[in-house]
Amino acid sequence: MRHAAVSIASNIAEGKGRKSRKEFQQFLFHARGSLLELQTQTMIASRWNYISEERAKLLLDQAARIGRSLTGLINSLSQTIA
């Protein structure tokens, strides 16, 4: 879970350092993939009682907010690329 969480921020940072918006957008897609991986791992951890349902809900709510931000950024880059 930590690896997936770090991967989200790392992909955003790496993409920002690229030369084109299209490359940045591709790294944002990777970040979104890592976010989905983290959400899946959170659900599994809750189901297997590694974390409480309350903690899982909090984490999933935070992940959803981050996901909306990533989607908005991806969409804004799509409009400037097209």
DSSP file (Angstrom, degrees, kcal/mol; ACC not computed):
  #  RESIDUE AA STRUCTURE BP1 BP2  ACC     N-H-->O    O-->H-N    N-H-->O    O-->H-N    TCO  KAPPA ALPHA  PHI   PSI    X-CA   Y-CA   Z-CA
    1    1 A M     >        0   0    0      0, 0.0     4,-2.4     0, 0.0     5,-0.2   0.000 360.0 360.0 360.0 -39.9    0.0    0.0    0.0
    2    2 A R  H  >  +     0   0    0      1,-0.2     4,-2.8     2,-0.2     5,-0.3   0.916 360.0  52.6 -64.1 -41.1    2.8    2.4    0.8
    3    3 A H  H  > S+     0   0    0      1,-0.2     4,-2.2     2,-0.2    -1,-0.2   0.926 110.6  46.9 -60.8 -44.8    4.5    1.6   -2.5
    4    4 A A  H  > S+     0   0    0      2,-0.2     4,-1.4     1,-0.2    -1,-0.2   0.911 112.5  50.2 -63.5 -42.1    1.3    2.4   -4.4
    5    5 A A  H  X S+     0   0    0     -4,-2.4     4,-1.2     1,-0.2     3,-0.3   0.918 112.7  45.5 -64.1 -43.3    0.7    5.6   -2.4
    6    6 A V  H  X S+     0   0    0     -4,-2.8     4,-2.5     1,-0.2    -1,-0.2   0.865 107.5  60.0 -66.6 -35.2    4.3    6.8   -3.1
    7    7 A S  H  X S+     0   0    0     -4,-2.2     4,-2.4    -5,-0.3     5,-0.2   0.829  98.3  58.9 -62.9 -32.6    3.9    5.9   -6.7
    8    8 A I  H  X S+     0   0    0     -4,-1.4     4,-1.8    -3,-0.3    -1,-0.2   0.979 112.6  36.9 -59.9 -56.5    1.0    8.3   -7.1
    9    9 A A  H  X S+     0   0    0     -4,-1.2     4,-2.5     1,-0.2    -2,-0.2   0.874 115.8  55.2 -65.2 -37.6    3.0   11.3   -6.1
   10   10 A S  H  X S+     0   0    0     -4,-2.5     4,-2.9     1,-0.2     5,-0.2   0.902 107.4  48.8 -64.6 -41.4    6.2   10.1   -7.9
   11   11 A N  H  X S+     0   0    0     -4,-2.4     4,-2.5     2,-0.2    -1,-0.2   0.892 111.0  50.3 -66.5 -38.7    4.4    9.7  -11.2
   12   12 A I  H  X S+     0   0    0     -4,-1.8     4,-2.1    -5,-0.2    -2,-0.2   0.947 114.0  45.2 -62.5 -47.0    2.9   13.2  -10.9
   13   13 A A  H  X S+     0   0    0     -4,-2.5     4,-1.2     2,-0.2    -2,-0.2   0.923 114.4  47.6 -63.9 -44.8    6.4   14.7  -10.1
   14   14 A E  H  < S+     0   0    0     -4,-2.9     3,-0.4     1,-0.2     4,-0.3   0.916 112.0  50.2 -64.1 -41.9    8.1   12.7  -12.9
   15   15 A G  H >< S+     0   0    0     -4,-2.5     3,-1.6     1,-0.2    -1,-0.2   0.882 105.1  56.9 -63.1 -38.5    5.5   13.7  -15.4
   16   16 A K  H 3< S+     0   0    0     -4,-2.1    -1,-0.2     1,-0.3    -2,-0.2   0.815 102.9  56.3 -62.9 -29.4    5.7   17.3  -14.5
   17   17 A G  T 3< S+     0   0    0     -4,-1.2    -1,-0.3    -3,-0.4    -2,-0.2   0.512  87.9 103.0 -81.2  -3.9    9.4   17.2  -15.3
   18   18 A R  S <  S-     0   0    0     -3,-1.6    -3,-0.0    -4,-0.3     6,-0.0  -0.258  79.5-117.7 -76.8 168.4    8.8   15.9  -18.9
   19   19 A K  S    S+     0   0    0      2,-0.0     2,-0.3    -2,-0.0    -1,-0.1   0.740  87.8  43.9 -82.1 -23.6    9.1   18.1  -21.9
   20   20 A S  S  > S-     0   0    0     -5,-0.1     4,-2.1     1,-0.1    -2,-0.1  -0.857  72.3-126.9-126.4 158.6    5.5   17.9  -23.2
   21   21 A R  H  > S+     0   0    0     -2,-0.3     4,-2.9     1,-0.2     5,-0.2   0.854 111.6  59.0 -65.0 -35.1    2.0   18.1  -21.9
   22   22 A K  H  > S+     0   0    0      2,-0.2     4,-1.9     1,-0.2    -1,-0.2   0.910 107.0  46.1 -62.4 -42.6    1.3   14.8  -23.6
   23   23 A E  H  > S+     0   0    0      2,-0.2     4,-2.0     1,-0.2    -1,-0.2   0.917 111.9  51.8 -65.2 -42.4    4.1   13.0  -21.6
   24   24 A F  H  X S+     0   0    0     -4,-2.1     4,-1.9     1,-0.2    -2,-0.2   0.928 108.6  51.4 -57.3 -45.7    2.8   14.7  -18.4
   25   25 A Q  H  X S+     0   0    0     -4,-2.9     4,-1.9     1,-0.2    -1,-0.2   0.893 106.1  54.6 -60.0 -40.5   -0.7   13.4  -19.1
   26   26 A Q  H  X S+     0   0    0     -4,-1.9     4,-1.7     1,-0.2    -1,-0.2   0.905 108.1  48.9 -61.7 -41.0    0.7    9.9  -19.6
   27   27 A F  H  X S+     0   0    0     -4,-2.0     4,-2.4     1,-0.2    -1,-0.2   0.829 106.4  56.9 -68.4 -30.6    2.3   10.0  -16.2
   28   28 A L  H  X S+     0   0    0     -4,-1.9     4,-2.4     2,-0.2    -1,-0.2   0.871 104.3  52.8 -66.3 -35.2   -0.9   11.2  -14.7
   29   29 A F  H  X S+     0   0    0     -4,-1.9     4,-2.1     2,-0.2    -2,-0.2   0.895 108.6  50.0 -64.0 -39.0   -2.6    8.1  -16.1
   30   30 A H  H  X S+     0   0    0     -4,-1.7     4,-2.2     2,-0.2    -2,-0.2   0.913 109.6  51.2 -63.5 -41.4    0.1    6.0  -14.4
   31   31 A A  H  X S+     0   0    0     -4,-2.4     4,-2.2     1,-0.2    -2,-0.2   0.905 108.7  51.0 -61.5 -41.4   -0.6    7.9  -11.2
   32   32 A R  H  X S+     0   0    0     -4,-2.4     4,-2.4     1,-0.2    -1,-0.2   0.885 107.9  53.2 -64.4 -37.5   -4.3    7.2  -11.5
   33   33 A G  H  X S+     0   0    0     -4,-2.1     4,-2.1     2,-0.2    -1,-0.2   0.911 108.9  48.7 -61.9 -42.2   -3.5    3.5  -12.0
   34   34 A S  H  X S+     0   0    0     -4,-2.2     4,-2.4     2,-0.2    -2,-0.2   0.873 109.2  53.6 -65.0 -36.8   -1.5    3.5   -8.8
   35   35 A L  H  X S+     0   0    0     -4,-2.2     4,-2.4     2,-0.2    -2,-0.2   0.919 108.8  48.4 -63.2 -43.7   -4.4    5.2   -7.0
   36   36 A L  H  X S+     0   0    0     -4,-2.4     4,-2.2     2,-0.2    -2,-0.2   0.872 110.0  52.8 -64.5 -36.2   -6.8    2.5   -8.2
   37   37 A E  H  X S+     0   0    0     -4,-2.1     4,-2.5     2,-0.2    -2,-0.2   0.923 109.5  48.9 -62.1 -44.5   -4.3   -0.1   -7.0
   38   38 A L  H  X S+     0   0    0     -4,-2.4     4,-2.2     2,-0.2    -2,-0.2   0.898 109.6  51.5 -63.6 -41.3   -4.3    1.6   -3.6
   39   39 A Q  H  X S+     0   0    0     -4,-2.4     4,-2.1     2,-0.2    -1,-0.2   0.917 110.8  48.6 -62.0 -42.5   -8.1    1.7   -3.5
   40   40 A T  H  X S+     0   0    0     -4,-2.2     4,-2.3     1,-0.2    -2,-0.2   0.925 111.3  49.4 -62.9 -45.2   -8.2   -2.1   -4.2
   41   41 A Q  H  X S+     0   0    0     -4,-2.5     4,-2.6     1,-0.2    -1,-0.2   0.849 108.8  54.0 -63.8 -34.2   -5.6   -2.8   -1.6
   42   42 A T  H  X S+     0   0    0     -4,-2.2     4,-2.1     2,-0.2    -1,-0.2   0.923 108.8  48.0 -65.2 -44.3   -7.5   -0.8    0.9
   43   43 A M  H  X S+     0   0    0     -4,-2.1     4,-2.4     2,-0.2    -2,-0.2   0.904 113.5  47.5 -63.6 -40.7  -10.7   -2.8    0.2
   44   44 A I  H  X S+     0   0    0     -4,-2.3     4,-2.4     2,-0.2     6,-0.2   0.926 109.9  52.6 -65.9 -43.9   -8.8   -6.0    0.6
   45   45 A A  H  <>S+     0   0    0     -4,-2.6     5,-3.1     1,-0.2     6,-1.2   0.879 112.1  46.4 -60.0 -37.9   -7.1   -4.9    3.8
   46   46 A S  H ><5S+     0   0    0     -4,-2.1     3,-1.6     3,-0.2    -1,-0.2   0.929 111.2  50.9 -68.6 -45.4  -10.5   -4.1    5.2
   47   47 A R  H 3<5S+     0   0    0     -4,-2.4    -2,-0.2     1,-0.3    -1,-0.2   0.854 112.9  46.1 -61.1 -35.3  -12.1   -7.4    4.1
   48   48 A W  T 3<5S-     0   0    0     -4,-2.4    -1,-0.3    -5,-0.1    -2,-0.2   0.320 116.2-116.6 -90.9   7.8   -9.2   -9.3    5.7
   49   49 A N  T < 5S+     0   0    0     -3,-1.6    -3,-0.2     2,-0.2    -2,-0.1   0.769  78.4 127.3  62.6  30.2   -9.5   -7.2    8.9
   50   50 A Y  S   <S+     0   0    0     -5,-3.1     2,-0.3    -6,-0.2    -4,-0.2   0.779  82.4  20.0 -79.3 -29.2   -6.0   -5.7    8.6
   51   51 A I  S    S-     0   0    0     -6,-1.2    -2,-0.2    -9,-0.1    -1,-0.2  -0.948  94.6-100.3-133.9 156.8   -7.7   -2.3    8.9
   52   52 A S     >  -     0   0    0     -2,-0.3     4,-2.4     1,-0.1     5,-0.2  -0.295  28.8-116.2 -72.7 160.0  -11.0   -1.3   10.3
   53   53 A E  H  > S+     0   0    0      1,-0.2     4,-2.4     2,-0.2     5,-0.2   0.871 117.5  54.5 -62.2 -36.8  -14.0   -0.5    8.1
   54   54 A E  H  > S+     0   0    0      2,-0.2     4,-2.2     1,-0.2    -1,-0.2   0.915 109.2  46.5 -64.0 -43.1  -13.9    3.1    9.4
   55   55 A R  H  > S+     0   0    0      2,-0.2     4,-2.6     1,-0.2    -2,-0.2   0.906 111.8  51.6 -65.6 -41.4  -10.3    3.5    8.5
   56   56 A A  H  X S+     0   0    0     -4,-2.4     4,-2.8     1,-0.2     5,-0.2   0.912 109.0  50.7 -61.4 -42.9  -10.9    2.0    5.0
   57   57 A K  H  X S+     0   0    0     -4,-2.4     4,-2.4     2,-0.2    -1,-0.2   0.921 110.5  49.1 -62.7 -43.5  -13.8    4.4    4.5
   58   58 A L  H  X S+     0   0    0     -4,-2.2     4,-2.3     2,-0.2    -2,-0.2   0.938 113.7  46.1 -60.0 -47.8  -11.6    7.4    5.4
   59   59 A L  H  X S+     0   0    0     -4,-2.6     4,-2.5     1,-0.2    -2,-0.2   0.900 113.2  49.1 -63.3 -41.5   -8.9    6.2    3.1
   60   60 A L  H  X S+     0   0    0     -4,-2.8     4,-2.2     2,-0.2    -1,-0.2   0.862 109.8  51.8 -68.3 -35.4  -11.3    5.5    0.2
   61   61 A D  H  X S+     0   0    0     -4,-2.4     4,-1.8    -5,-0.2    -2,-0.2   0.922 111.9  46.5 -64.4 -43.5  -12.9    8.9    0.6
   62   62 A Q  H  X S+     0   0    0     -4,-2.3     4,-2.2     1,-0.2    -2,-0.2   0.906 111.8  51.3 -64.3 -41.1   -9.5   10.6    0.5
   63   63 A A  H  X S+     0   0    0     -4,-2.5     4,-2.7     1,-0.2    -1,-0.2   0.881 106.9  54.2 -63.4 -38.2   -8.6    8.5   -2.6
   64   64 A A  H  X S+     0   0    0     -4,-2.2     4,-2.2     2,-0.2    -1,-0.2   0.901 108.1  49.4 -63.6 -40.4  -11.8    9.5   -4.3
   65   65 A R  H  X S+     0   0    0     -4,-1.8     4,-1.9     2,-0.2    -2,-0.2   0.920 112.3  47.3 -64.2 -43.3  -11.0   13.2   -3.8
   66   66 A I  H  X S+     0   0    0     -4,-2.2     4,-2.7     1,-0.2    -2,-0.2   0.903 110.2  54.1 -63.9 -40.2   -7.5   12.7   -5.2
   67   67 A G  H  X S+     0   0    0     -4,-2.7     4,-2.7     1,-0.2    -2,-0.2   0.898 106.8  50.4 -61.2 -41.6   -9.0   10.8   -8.1
   68   68 A R  H  X S+     0   0    0     -4,-2.2     4,-2.3     2,-0.2    -1,-0.2   0.897 111.2  49.3 -64.1 -39.0  -11.3   13.6   -8.9
   69   69 A S  H  X S+     0   0    0     -4,-1.9     4,-2.3     2,-0.2    -2,-0.2   0.926 111.8  48.0 -65.7 -44.0   -8.4   16.0   -8.9
   70   70 A L  H  X S+     0   0    0     -4,-2.7     4,-2.9     2,-0.2     5,-0.2   0.922 111.6  50.0 -61.7 -44.2   -6.3   13.8  -11.1
   71   71 A T  H  X S+     0   0    0     -4,-2.7     4,-2.8     1,-0.2    -1,-0.2   0.911 110.4  50.3 -62.1 -41.9   -9.2   13.4  -13.6
   72   72 A G  H  X S+     0   0    0     -4,-2.3     4,-2.3     2,-0.2    -1,-0.2   0.907 112.3  46.8 -61.8 -42.1   -9.7   17.1  -13.7
   73   73 A L  H  X S+     0   0    0     -4,-2.3     4,-2.1     2,-0.2    -2,-0.2   0.919 112.8  49.2 -66.8 -43.4   -6.0   17.7  -14.4
   74   74 A I  H  X S+     0   0    0     -4,-2.9     4,-2.1     1,-0.2    -2,-0.2   0.933 112.5  48.4 -59.5 -46.5   -6.0   15.0  -17.1
   75   75 A N  H  X S+     0   0    0     -4,-2.8     4,-1.8     1,-0.2    -1,-0.2   0.888 109.4  52.1 -63.4 -39.4   -9.0   16.5  -18.7
   76   76 A S  H  X S+     0   0    0     -4,-2.3     4,-1.3     1,-0.2    -1,-0.2   0.881 110.6  48.2 -66.6 -35.7   -7.6   20.0  -18.6
   77   77 A L  H  X S+     0   0    0     -4,-2.1     4,-1.8     1,-0.2    -1,-0.2   0.864 107.2  56.9 -70.0 -35.2   -4.4   18.7  -20.3
   78   78 A S  H  X S+     0   0    0     -4,-2.1     4,-2.1     1,-0.2    -2,-0.2   0.887 106.2  50.3 -61.0 -39.1   -6.5   16.9  -22.9
   79   79 A Q  H  < S+     0   0    0     -4,-1.8    -1,-0.2     1,-0.2    -2,-0.2   0.851 112.5  45.6 -70.3 -34.0   -8.2   20.2  -23.8
   80   80 A T  H  < S+     0   0    0     -4,-1.3    -1,-0.2     1,-0.2    -2,-0.2   0.744 113.6  50.2 -81.1 -22.5   -4.9   22.0  -24.3
   81   81 A I  H  <        0   0    0     -4,-1.8    -2,-0.2     1,-0.2    -1,-0.2   0.879 360.0 360.0 -79.5 -40.2   -3.4   19.2  -26.3
   82   82 A A     <        0   0    0     -4,-2.1    -1,-0.2    -5,-0.2    -2,-0.1   0.482 360.0 360.0 -67.6 360.0   -6.3   18.8  -28.7
